[in-house]
Structures are given as C-alpha cells and as structure tokens.
Amino acid sequence: MPNDSPQLRTPGVIAAELDAPLQRVLYVLRKLGVKPIGRAGILRLYDRAAVQTVREEVRRIELRQGVLR
C-alpha cells in the first residue's frame, strides 16, 4: 500500500534541501506570497509546489548575483 500522504516541509527543511540560506528562503516565501498549506503548532508547512517555486526564485537570485552553485 503506497503512502499517499503529502510531504510537507518547513522553511528550514526547504533551505536545507535547496542548500540555500534560511533567510533567503523566508524572503522568497514572503516576496512571492507563498502561503503555507498547513500548520503544525507554530510551524508553517509547505508542499512540493511551494518548494519548486522557491527553488526557481532562489536560482534566479543566484544568477543575478553571479553566485550560482
């Protein structure tokens, strides 16, 4: 039986997954108005679509700054 539950991530987990600074991830989430899909206590949880959005914007920022890894 496959696990169909969504993989939700906190901003810290997103930052670690993208190897990006947490402050940059938080900035992108705020700037683009990405809303959490859920909460666990005080933690905001984001889905895969939000992670992809953050990934693309972080890449754009790094390209502009000339620090693409």
ABEGO torsion letter per residue (X at the ends): XBBABBBBBBAAAAAAAAGBBAAAAAAAAAAAGBBBABBBEABBBBBAAAAAAAAAAAAAAAAAAGABX
